[in-house]
Amino acid sequence: MREFLVELTTTFPEGTDPAEVDRVRAAEAVRAGELAAEGHLVRLWRPVGELRSIGLWRADDETGLRERVLGTLPLWPWMTAAVTELQPHPNDPGTPGSPA
């Protein structure tokens, strides 16, 4: 599988019922756990003081990531996503045999 850096920003429409927001966020947590168990969601961060997420995701390709992975998130209809495909760096200290 390929790796992708994904920045997700969620914006609820003005006037969205807070109970609906809570319900969808709870469903989002469950689905994120499922995607992690399937190997698609590797890491997830939230920048300090911000309401966006940055994650390391895996999928066969970007189309699959958007349609079959991210598209299954309950919050997806309210999200914007910036997707960057990644490739290994020769100096990555986490890669066996790396010079770093």
C-alpha positions as CSV (number, residue, x, y, z in Angstrom):
1,M,0.0,0.0,0.0
2,R,1.1,3.6,-0.6
3,E,1.3,6.2,2.1
4,F,-0.4,9.6,2.2
5,L,-0.1,12.6,4.4
6,V,-3.7,13.9,4.8
7,E,-4.8,17.2,6.3
8,L,-8.5,17.1,7.3
9,T,-10.5,20.2,8.2
10,T,-14.1,19.7,9.4
11,T,-16.7,22.5,9.2
12,F,-20.2,22.0,10.2
13,P,-22.9,24.1,8.6
14,E,-24.2,27.0,10.6
15,G,-27.1,25.9,12.8
16,T,-26.2,22.2,12.9
17,D,-27.8,20.7,16.0
18,P,-25.0,20.1,18.7
19,A,-26.6,16.7,19.4
20,E,-26.0,15.7,15.7
21,V,-22.4,16.9,15.9
22,D,-21.8,14.8,19.0
23,R,-23.5,11.7,17.4
24,V,-21.4,12.0,14.2
25,R,-18.2,12.6,16.2
26,A,-18.8,9.5,18.2
27,A,-19.4,7.5,15.0
28,E,-16.2,9.0,13.6
29,A,-14.2,7.7,16.5
30,V,-15.6,4.2,15.9
31,R,-14.8,4.3,12.2
32,A,-11.3,5.6,12.8
33,G,-10.6,2.6,15.0
34,E,-11.9,0.3,12.3
35,L,-9.7,1.9,9.7
36,A,-6.7,1.7,12.0
37,A,-7.3,-2.0,12.5
38,E,-7.5,-2.5,8.7
39,G,-4.1,-0.7,8.3
40,H,-5.4,2.4,6.6
41,L,-5.0,4.9,9.5
42,V,-1.4,4.7,10.7
43,R,-1.1,7.9,12.8
44,L,-3.2,10.9,13.6
45,W,-2.3,14.3,15.1
46,R,-4.1,17.5,15.9
47,P,-2.0,20.7,15.7
48,V,-2.0,22.6,19.0
49,G,-4.8,25.0,19.2
50,E,-6.4,24.0,15.9
51,L,-9.4,22.0,14.9
52,R,-7.9,20.1,12.0
53,S,-6.2,16.8,11.8
54,I,-3.0,15.6,10.1
55,G,-2.7,11.9,9.5
56,L,-0.6,9.2,8.0
57,W,-2.9,7.0,5.9
58,R,-2.3,4.0,3.6
59,A,-4.3,2.9,0.6
60,D,-3.6,1.3,-2.8
61,D,-3.9,4.7,-4.6
62,E,-5.3,8.2,-4.0
63,T,-8.6,7.3,-5.6
64,G,-9.0,4.4,-3.3
65,L,-8.0,6.5,-0.3
66,R,-10.6,9.2,-1.1
67,E,-13.5,6.8,-2.1
68,R,-13.0,3.6,-0.1
69,V,-11.2,4.9,3.0
70,L,-11.8,8.6,3.8
71,G,-15.2,8.6,2.1
72,T,-16.4,6.1,4.7
73,L,-15.8,8.5,7.6
74,P,-19.0,9.8,9.1
75,L,-17.6,13.4,9.0
76,W,-16.5,13.2,5.4
77,P,-19.5,15.2,4.0
78,W,-18.2,18.2,6.2
79,M,-14.5,17.7,5.5
80,T,-12.0,19.2,3.2
81,A,-8.9,17.1,2.5
82,A,-5.4,18.0,1.3
83,V,-3.8,14.7,0.2
84,T,0.0,14.3,-0.4
85,E,1.4,11.0,-1.6
86,L,4.6,10.1,0.2
87,Q,7.6,8.1,-0.8
88,P,10.5,6.9,1.4
89,H,13.4,9.3,1.9
90,P,16.9,7.8,1.7
91,N,17.9,9.4,5.0
92,D,14.8,8.3,6.9
93,P,16.1,7.2,10.3
94,G,13.2,4.7,10.6
95,T,14.3,2.8,7.5
96,P,16.6,-0.2,8.0
97,G,20.0,0.5,6.4
98,S,19.5,4.3,6.3
99,P,22.7,6.3,6.7
100,A,21.0,8.6,9.3
